[in-house]
Amino acid sequence: MSETNALRVSRLLRETAGFLLPLTQTETDVEVTRIEFDLDLRASAGVLGSPAGLAGAVVLVTETVDGPGGLNTIRSRYSGAAALVVSPGTHAHLGEGTDTSAPPILLERSTGVTWSEVLVHLRQLNEGASSALAWPDVDDLSALAAVIAEMTGASITIEDPASRVLAHSNLGDEIDDIRRETILSGAIPDWRIAELEESGFLDVVRRSTDVVERPAAGTTPARSVIALRSEGELLGTIWAAYPDAVDPASLREVLRDAARAAVPVMLRTLRRSPFEKRIRREAFGSILGGSPDLGPAATLLALPFSGHYATLAFAEVAPDREPVLRFHLRAAFADAVLAHVGTHGHLAVLVQMSEGMSAIEIKSHVVSTLQRSLPPSEPFHFGVGTAVERLDHVARSWTEAVYVVDALLAGGASTPAGSGSVDAQDVVRGATAEDVAAELVGLEVADALRSVGPRITEPARLLAAHDAKLQGQLLETLQVYFATVGNSAEASRRLHVHTNSLRHRLSRIEEITGLSTADRAGRLWLEFAVLVFDRESH
């Protein structure tokens, strides 16, 4: 059992892991009494300069820390506080001249979280701790559900406001059909929600501050449910399905206590989850982007500086297929980190291997794993970057992986997942830099030419404007003509036009751009224009 209901620094550290980065440590586990903004404290006469007045306070210090001296000044100003939440980047000023063992403890705000989000989360965390009873100290909802089930003899489900299952615990082998379907699908079935809405039962639950009963009906056992609230806001519900042997009165008492004990755990689950994902995505992005300061990101994602790493870049994946893909990628690489980063729509995957593997070996492993697991559908396309042995080299691997998957797509998805031509029925199509060497060079040249300025794409832009105005196909014609290496018969076949029509279109292109495919310099500019224009358009 918890000795006290108060929020202590140790619990604050545990329940803010991921969006507040501890910079210092302390052996003193003081009680947190309040959460304050530094500006509010400065406006309060007589508080600053009085350590006793700050006892137990967690202060959000919004001013920018400009060096070790500035950090020491801030720590001295709030010397009596329990903890200080400082601005992102403060960790860079820890070192000579700063005492890392002296209180108050320092926590650095992640750039993925706003000050207001930190303030709301910490205040609700403090409220939840102070309102909870002296229940077993549980860290998550699954443990809480297990405790309630053990204390009552009922089967427990903890759900969010949208009736999605966050945790459950069963006692015995008997589970009614509704409960079984709820657990398997992860949410109360739609037909059941409609039934409960129509009867007014859910509305009663949402408005009630006490346990609401639903009697047994046929093979469906009786249920008791209580809403979880913080400052009037509905956080979720606890449902208990129980047999006749359970005393309803005793169950009600336990659920009332459980609802108060569940508030801080539910707040942690619901409040931290959205921006925790954002923080992890930001940390991952900083690694892929080659940030010179990888310390916080590596700590957050638990990635060692030295190791065997490689990256995968997946082309855009349909939202309904992505969860399945993520599941099987984590099965292939247990420590894989996945997130959408940047603006190109690629799903980034960082794989950490116990032993070094080449890009070709990684590709083969992913292809074989996914082809065994995924049902036939639209193919997945991915590129594999070179394997590296340092976290600060991962950015190089990622740059190559993005180029590879773009080259794979630019080549009409004709690149093999193994070697040789790809079959139209293949579910997974992967490539390495060796597989798409020529296409890769083309994309690198296109990116290099983009720095020349808008003049390089002027012919392509003239054709695109003409096509938009007259619903023409001149730009597509030029793209196909170059893709077939100037083979008029093949280009006509792909465009579904007669060769005479193709010649007429090429003449119109020459009239509009002033460049001819028959002239070496003109043809080269047209090819560069199409290459760079296509790159900019995707």
N, C-alpha and C positions, 0 to 999 in steps of 0.2 A: 504494500500500500504506500501511497505517497505520504510523506510526513507533513507536507504543507501544500496548500493549493496555490501559493504565490508562484509567479514566474521568476525563475532564477536564471542567471547568466548562462549556466551550462545548458539549460533547456532552450534558451534563446538561440545559442550557437547551433544546437542540433536542428532546430526547426526553421532556421534561415539558411541552412547549408545550400549552396547553389546560387544564391543571389546576393549574399553578403559574404565576403572573403575575409576570414580572420587574419589579421596582420601580426598580432601579438597574442601572448598567452598570459594567464594569471591563475594562481592556485586558489584565489579567493572566489568562492561561488556565491556572490552576493545576490540579494533579492532585488528584482526589478520593480520599482514602484510606479514609474510613469515614463511616457515617451514624449520627448519635446523637440521642437525645432530650435536651432540656435538663435534665430531671429526673435522668436517669442521670448526666449530667456533674456536676451539683451534688452528687450523692451520692459522687462520686469525689474524694477528697482530693487537693489539689495541682494539679488541672487548671485550674479557674477562676483567672483572673488570670495565666495563663501562656500568652501567645500562641503560643509554640513548641509547647506541648502540644496546641493546637487545629489545628495546621497540616494542611491538607487535609481537615478535617472539614466535613461538611454538618450543621448543627444544626437540629433541629426545635424552634422556640421556641413553646411552647404557651401561655405567659402572655399575657394581653390587653394590648395596647399602648394606653395611655390618653392619649397626646399626643406632641408632638415631643420633649419631655424624656424621656419613658419610652422612646421609640424610640432616642434617643441613648445612653441608659443600657445598653440591650440590645446595641447595636452595640459599645459600649466593652467590655462584659463578654466578648463573644465576638470580640474584634478580630482574633484570629489565625486564625479559621475561613475556609474557602473560600467558604461561602455560608450564609445563614440563611433558613430557611423560617418565615415569621411568620404570625400569625393573620389571618383575613379582616378587611378594613376598615382595615388598617394604612396603605394608600395615602393615606388621608385625612389622615395626620399628616406627610406629606412636604411640605416647603415651607421657609419661613424657619427657620433654626436647625438644619437637617439637611443634612449633606454627602452629596450623591447620587453623588459620584465616589469616595469613600473605600471601601476594602474593609471587611468582606466584602460580597459582592453580596447583595441582598435579593430573596427570592421570596415572594410572597403565596399562601397556600393558598386554593383555591377552596372556597366553602361547600358545593359539591356533592361534595367528597371528604373522607373522614375522615382523622384523623392516622394511624391504623393503615394505611390504604390507601396513604398517601404513604410511610410507613416501609417497607412491604413492597415497593412498586414501586422505590423508590430503592435498597434493598439488593440486590434481584434485578438491577437495572440495573448496579450496581457489580460484582456477582458475574459477570454475563454478560460485562462488558467485560474483567475480569481473566482470565477463563477462555478468551477468544477468541484465536485465532491472529492473526498479522499479515496479515489478509486485506484485499482492497480494501474501503475504508470505504463501505458501502452504507447507505442510509437506510430502505429498505423491502424487503419480501420479494420483490417482483417484480424489483427490481434484483439481489437475491441469487440468485434462480433463473436469471436471465440469465447471471450470472457463472459459476455452476456448469455450466450448459449449454455455455458457450463453452469452459470449461477441459476438459470431458470428452467433448464430442461427443454427449452423451445428452440426451434430452428430460426436463425436470425438472418435478415437481409438488410443491409444499409444502402440506401439509394440517394441519388442526387435529386434536385427539384424536377428534372425531366424524367424521373422514374427509371434511370439507368442504374444498374447494380454496380456499386463501388466495392462491396465486400459481402461475404456471406459465410455462414457456419451452420453445418447440419449435425444433428444428433440422431443416431440410429440410421436404419436403412430406409425408413418410410418417408418418402417425399411425394406430395400430391402432384398431379399433372401440371397445375398452374405454376407451382414453385419450380418444378423441373424445367419447364419451358422458359421461365424467367431467368434462371441461372444459366442455362445453355445459350440463350440468345443475348444475355447481358442486359436485359431490360424487361419490364413488365410487357407482355404481349399487347399489341394495339387493341385487340378485341376486348381484352380485360380492362384496359384503361378506359375504353369507351363505355363499358358496362359500369365501372366505378364512377365515371363522370356522370352518366345518366342517372344513376341512383343518388347522386349527391354526396357519396361517401368521401371522395377525394376533396371536395370543397370543404367538408367538415374538418378533415385532417389539416388542410392548409390554414384554416382559421382557428383551430383549437390550440390551446396551450397545455393540454393534458392528453392522456392516453385515450384513443378512440378504439372501440371494440367492434368487431365484425364476427357474428356467431358462425358456428359450423353449419355447413349446408351439404347434405349428402356425404360424398367421399372427401369433400373439401374441409379441412380442419378449421377451427376457429383462429382468428388473427387479431392481434393487438398492434396498434401502430401509434407512434408519437412523432411529432414534427421537431426538427432541430432548428433553433433560431439564434441569430446574433443581432442585437440592436434592432429587433423586429423583422429582420430579413430572413426568409426561409432558406436554410442551407441544405435541407434534405429530410429524410425520414428513416426511422428504424422500424422494421416490420418483424413481428414474431408470430410464427405459425406453431401451434402447440396442440398436443393431444389432450384427451379428457383428464389424464393423470396430473396435469399441471394446474396449480391453483391460480386462477385469474387474478385474484387480489394481490398475491405475492408477486406475480409477474408485473402487474401495474407499478408496484413500488420500485422494482428493479429498473423498469424502463424509464421511470421519472428520473432516477439517479443517473442512469446511463445516458439520457439525453443531455444532461448537464456535463457529464464527463466527456461526451463525444464532441462537444462544441470546438475545443481547441484542435482536436485531431481532424475534424471536418474542415475547419478553417485552413489548416495546413494543407489538406488535400486539394480543396477547391481554389484557394487564393494563390497558392504557390505554383500550382501546375501551369497556368497559362504563361506567366513570365519566366518560369524555370525553363520551359521549352525555348523561349525566346533567348534566354541567356546562353543556353547550350549551343543554340544555332549561331549566336554571335561569336562565342568562343571558338567554335568550329570554323567559322568564316575567317576569323583572324589567323588561324593556323594555315588554312588554305590560301589566304591572301599574302602570306609571308610577313606577318607583323614582326617587327624587331623585338617586341616584348611579349614573349610566349609564356611567361611564368604563370600569370593568372589563368589563362586558357588551359594550359597543361594541368594545373592543379584541379581546376573544375572538372575536366574530363578524365582525370586520373591517368594521364598519358605520360610515360617516362620520356626523358629527352632522347635517350638512346634506345633503339629497338629496330625491329624489322617492319617497315611501313610501306603501303602502296595505296593508291586511290583509284576509285572507279567513278566514271561519270556516266549516268544513265540519261538517255534522251527523255523528253517529257513523257510521263506515265499517267494514264487515266486515274483519277482519284479513287475509283472503286477497285482498281487493281493494285494500287500502291501498298496497302497493308499486307497483302499476301506476299508481294515482292520483298518488303522489309523483313517479314517473318523468315523467309527462306534465306535471305542474305545473312541474317544473324545466325541461322543454323549453319551456314557455310563458314562463317567467321564469327566466333562467339563474342569477340570484343569489338565488333564493327560499330563505328559511329556514323549515323546517317542523318542528313538534313538537306533541305533545299537552300542553297546559298546563291547569292548574286541575282542577276536579272535574266539569265539565259534559260531558266526553267529546268536545268539539269538537277537530278538527284545526286548529291555527292555522298560517296561512301569511303570512309577511311578504314582500312583493314590493318590490324596489328597482328603479326604472325610470330609464333614462338621460334620458328626457324625461317631463314630467308627463302623466298621463292621468287622466280623470275616473273616478269609480266606475262609471258606466254603460259607459264604454269598456273598463275592466278586466273587468267582468262579461261583456261581449260577446266579448272576446278569450279568456277562460277557457272560456266555453261553446262557442265555435266550435272551439277546440283540443281540448277533451275529447270533444266529440261526433264529431269526425273520428277520434279515436284509440281510444275505449273501446267495447267490444262491448256490445250491448243487454243490459241487466240491471236490477236495482233501481236507481232513479235516485240520483244524488248531489245533495244539497241544500247550497247554500252562500250565505253573505251576504257582501257587500263593504262594508267601511267606507270612510269618506270619505278621499280622498287628502290627505296632509300633506307638508310640506317640511322637517320637523325630527324628529329621532329622539325627542325628548322629547314629541312630539305623537302618537306612534304609539299610545299607550295610549288616546287618544280614538277613534282609528280602530278599534281592536280592540273597545272597548266597543260601538260602533255595529254592527260586523260580527256580534257575538254576538247582539245584539238582533234584527238583520235575519234571521239564519237561524232564530232561535227564532220570530219572527213568521211566517216562511215556512212553518214546520212547523205553527204554531198555526192558520194559515189553511187547513189541509188540503192543503198543497202545491199549492194552486191558483194560486199566483202565477206569472207568466210568467218564462221564462228570457230572453225578449226583451221583448215587450209583447203584450197580449191574453191569451187563455186558453192554458194549457199542455196539450199533447197527452199522453195517457197513455203513449205510447211514447217520450217524451223521456228521454234518458239523464241529462242534466245540467239542473238547475233552480237558477238563481241569481237573486238579487234585490239591490237597493240600498235605501236608506232611502226613496227616492221610490216604489219599487214597492210597499212594504208600509207606507205612512205610517199608515193607520188602525190596523192590527194593532200597529205599533210603539208608538203612543201607548197602546194598551191594556196592553202589557207594561210600559211605563214607569210607568203608573198603578198597576198591580199591585205593582210593586217599591216604589213610594212608599207604598202602603197597608200593606205588610208592616211598616213601622215603627210603625203604629198599635198593634200588639199582637195577641195571639191572638183577641181578641173579634171581629175583622173576619171571621175564617173559621169562627166557631162554628157557623153554620147548615150549612155544607158538611161540617164534621167530624161533626155529629150525623147527617147523612144517610149519610156514609161508614161510621159505626159501625153504623147500622141495616142497611145493605146487607151489611156483613161478617158480622153476626150471623144475618141471615135470608136471605142470598144474594139480596138485592134489587137493584133497578136504579134507585133513586130519584135518586141523584146523577147518574147518566148521563142520566136523563130530563130533569133540570133543565138539564144542560149542552147537550143537543140542543135543548131548548125555547128556550133563549136564543140558540143558534147559528142557529136558524131565525127569529129575531126574533119569537117568540111565534106563529108560524104553526102551528096545531094539526094541520092536515092534513099539512103537510110533516114536522113532528116525528113524527107517527104513522107516516108512511111510512118514515122513517129508522130508527125504533125497531122497525119490523115489528109494530106493535100497532094495535088499533082505537082510534078517537078516544075512545070511551067509556073504554077502559082508560087512555088518557092523562089524561083528566079525573080518574079515580079516583086515579091516581098523584099528580097535582097537589094533590088534596085531602089525601092522606097526608102530602105534603111540608108543607102548611100545618099539619097537626096536630102534626107532629114539631118543626118549627122555630118555630111561632107566627107565621110570616110568609106573606103571600099575594102571588102574582104579580099579583093584581088591584089591590093597593094600591100606590101610587106609591113610598112610602118603603120598604115591605117588599120590593117588587120590586127596588129599587135595592140594598138590602143583600144580597139573595140573589145578584144579579149580581156585586157586589163580592166576596162570599164565594167564589163559584165561580171568579172570575177569579184571586184571590190563591191559593186552594187549588190550582188547576191549576198555577200558576206555582211554588209550593213543591214540588209533586209531581214536577216535571220538572227 
